[in-house]
Amino acid sequence: MASELLNAQTSDKLLLNEKTLSDTVINDSGHESSGSLSAELPSTPEGEQKQHDAFTNTIEEKLSSSDSNETKFFRIKIAVPGGENIEVQISDGDIIQELYQMLLEKDSTCHRTCFRLYYEGNPLDQFTEIKNIPNIQDQVVFTVVEEPYNIREARTHVRHLREIVRSHDISDAANGVEFASFTCLSQITQAVDENRKSARPPLSSNSAEIRSESDCLPPYWLLPGCGEVPLKPLIPLNSNYKNNGNESLTPNSFQAIRQIYFSSFNPPPGPRKMKGDVLYLVVDCVEERRFHITCCTRGFFVNSSVGDVFKPEKSSVYGNRIYHSLFDLLSDLSPHFKKTFSQILKTRADKHIFERLPAPYQLYHWIVPLVDNKLDQMRADDQIQPFRVGFEDHMPGQIRDWNEELQTTHDMPQTTFAERLCRDRARFKVNADFLQACVRGAMAVIDGSVLSINPADEPKMQMFIWNNIFLSLGFDEIGGDAAAHASYSADLAAVQAYAHIDDPKLHTCGMAVIDLRGCRIMAQSIIPGILDREQHEPIVYGSFDSGKTVLSNDVYAQLLQNSSELLKIQPHLVWNGKEGDEYVKLFSSYESKGIIGNDRRHYLMDLLRTFPPDVNFLEDAEPTEKAKL
């Protein structure tokens, strides 16, 4: 793939976001959380209470027996505006960001997103460790202070509330978005619990209750002689959905609002920006009422706009009060929203902990149910706009340099357990984000939303660059589509093998293979500088002209010597293609290419020949005399 990459163009860099260094756990409202505030949670409320008591006792023992050389634990109270104080235990090695995530998990504070923690009148940085806070001690009080909104915080707040309201909806799992996935866990655990409840001890040896034979039989579609096997049992559904009679599913309840979306009056005109307007929303309530809502720097209020008439002033009908949280405003406007929102939180809390956790990376299902398609303007904006890359709300106006992020996490230190843990978390997060971006790019390529960098070539030979990712379709002149599919799989397996070796000085580019609509697309991160040189300049190891010229390099020979031993690749001599009998020593196939990027890192690419087929294991093949020795 190196020869293909050399004919394209690229730009921008973005260093690794510090926020990717957090792992995720879950608490009572089912949101993602980072850090060590929560212990491993059991599956039942009784088990949670027992574990909470055990965890509290452990904390108290450590508080009483800790010295200056041990980890210290603190009890901290968090004062929330308009609510009661929340008491948590936290160690001195944890960071403030974990307290932010804990507040997003609590039922009483999960709707708050734009706030900051203060201690003794001073703001606390999210990445500050507890032990580095001056005058920190047990039973101190941290204060939650509401911050003014900007465009990013306002969009994040609206989307966060929308995610909570739609947490019971299975359409995200069916469409493969928002890291949602189907789960059979609740059905299995529910069936086990029902069996336990229905099991009764025998009254006597002669009057034992014996289940009928039909109760012990497996489903009919598992019995011998069954013709067509149904696909419906493969789709786990909960009691919140019913079949409406025409093969589609309809949710039974928990519709807090009909729709919430950004108004067409956005962006605010200049005079309104001077008065603090950030953006405008439209909310359709279940009570058949529509509200035009303004988000200003201080919060949310209902404006006087009606239909296509723009009136940004506060509505005299619904009062002049400004609510810092959109949840508080909607709770006053819609009693149904207030009632249903509490039911949603209760339903989420009743789920098993494994079901409340989002999937670490997006899962795409081949068999999904047909769900009624509801109005959702935000979903439409996310899915049908080809220029969106999926990270606009987190890093607006920026495109991530995937290669730099992947290599930065690869270069992180790993001498101690804490460093290895931090490195693994960062690598997993970046790889998950990269895979999500690759899928979006592949879908955009198949949909025709991305322009090719070589439009004059045949469609199967065209290449694309989208969001700093190089994408190419599977094509092989000799073997056709089957050979191209096999070569992409072999290349990906080899990249995984070299990545598992984890040599700190040997790098491979990020790679993903996507099968979509009968096409196989390879997505790769772009090595810095590879597109700014001539075709053969960056290659210092291997061949760039199909074996006519073979190069070797002392640095690569030293780097590949260890990996060749682990991968059982025998070093071999290859004629360098020049006049004379000069041979070069290779530790890989001659098609593999060693490239030194502008970042001075040593990359290895085109590894599809790393694991060639062993002819001694071919079926119906007669081994030669040499092979028999």
C-alpha positions, 0 to 999 in steps of 0.5 A: 500500500505504500506505493498507493499512499505516495500519490495522495495528499494530506494535512494537519496534526493533533496531539493525543487528547488527554481525556483519552487516558480515562477508563470507563465504569458505571454508576447509578444512572448508567453513564460512562465514568472514568477512574476508580470511584466505583468498585466492581458492581454486582448484579443485584441490589442486595449484592450492591448493598453488601458490596457497598458496606464491604467497600466502606469498611475497607475504606475505614480500615485504610483510613485508620491504618494508613501512614505517609507511605500508603495510599490515603483516602478522603471523605469529601462532601460535594455541595450541589446548588439546590440539592443536598450534599453528596458524600464520596470516598476518593483516594489521594491518587485520583483526579478531579475529573473522576468527581465530575464523572461521578456527578454525571452518574448520580440520578440527582445530578446527571442532567448537569454538564456545565459546571466546575468544582471549587474548593476554598473559593479556588477552581479545581483543574480536572486533571489535578490529583487529590493529593496536590490540592492545598490544605486537603483533608478529610470531610472537606466540602467541594462546591459545584458552581454553574458555569456560563454556556458557550456553543460547545457546552450548549450542544454537549448539554442538549445531546447529553439530555437527549441520550438519557431520554433515549437510553431505552431505545434500541434503534441505536443498537439496530443502526450501529451508532452511539456504541449501543448494542443488543444484549441477551443478559437481562433475558437470561438472568430474568429466566434464571430468576423466574426458574428459581422462584418457581422451584418449590421444595417437594411436599413429600417423597410421594407428592413431589411436583414434577414438571410436564414433559413439554416444559422440558423440551427445547424450542421447536426450531432446535428439534430435528426435522425442523425446516426453516430456522427463524431469526427472531430468537437471535434478536433480544428484545425487552418488555418495552417493545411490542409488535404492531402487526406489520413486522415492526416494533413500537416502544410501549412507553417512556417517551419523555418528549417527541423531539428536540432539535436545533432551530432553523433560526440558528445562528443567533444574529449579531445583536442577539449575540451581544445580548448573550444568545448562544443557540436556539432549540425547538422542543415538541412535547408529548402534550402536543405543544411546541416550545422555542427555547433560547440558550444564553450564557446563563441558561435556557428560557422560552422565547416568543417565537411562533412558527416561522416568526422569530421573536427572541424575547422572553415569553411572557406566558411562561415567565422570565425565569432562566434555568441553567439546566434544560431538564429543569425548564422542561420539567416545569413546561411538561409534567409528562416529561418530569414523570417519564424522566424519573421512570427512565432513570429508574429503568436504567438503574434496574438494568444489569451493570453489564447492560448499562455499560456502553460497548467499548467499540461499536458493534455492527449486527447482521440481523436487526429488528425493524423498529418504527422510525421516529422523528429525530432531527439530530440523528438526521444531522449526524447520519446524512451530512457527509462532512461530519467526522463524528467528533465535532462536539468534542473538538470543533473545527479540528481534524485528528491526526490519527497516525500521531495519536496512535504512535504517541500512545505506542511511545508512552512509558510502561516501566511501572504498572500505573504507566502500563495501565495508563498506556493500555487505556490510551491505546484502546481509546485511540484505536476505538476512535480510529475504528469508528472514523474508519467505518464512517469514512468507508460508508462515505466512500461507498455512498459516493460522498468522498472525491477520489484522488485518482478519478481517472482510474477504474472505480476499483483502483480509486483511492480516497483521503477522508479525515486524515485516513487513506482508504482504498478498495480491494483490487488485484489484477491477477486474482480478482476480488477474491485475491484482493480480499485475502491480501487485505486480511493477510496484511491486517493479520501481519500488522496485528502480529507486529503490534503484539510484539510491541517493539518501542522502536518499530512502528506500524500504521493504523489499519482497519478492514471494513466489509460493506455492501459487498465491498472490502475497504482498507483504511490506514493512517497516513505516515507523516511526510510520505505524500510530500516526497517522490515515490521511492525516496522514503523507502529504505528497506524492501522493494518499491518496484516489485522486486527489481530493486531491493534495499536493506538498512542496518537500522531496520536489520537490527529492529527486525531481527528480534521480531523475525525470531518471535514470528519464526521468520528466517533471515534470507539473502536476496539479490539487490537487483543491481549489476553484479552479485551483491546480495542483501539480507532481509528479515521479511518479504521483499514486498515489505517496505521500511519507511522513515517518516518526517517524525523520524519514526521507523515504519514497516508497511505492506506485510501481506507476505508475512505469513505465507501458506505452508505447502506441506499442509496443502490438502491432497498435495504430495510432498517432495523428497526433500520435504520428507527428510 
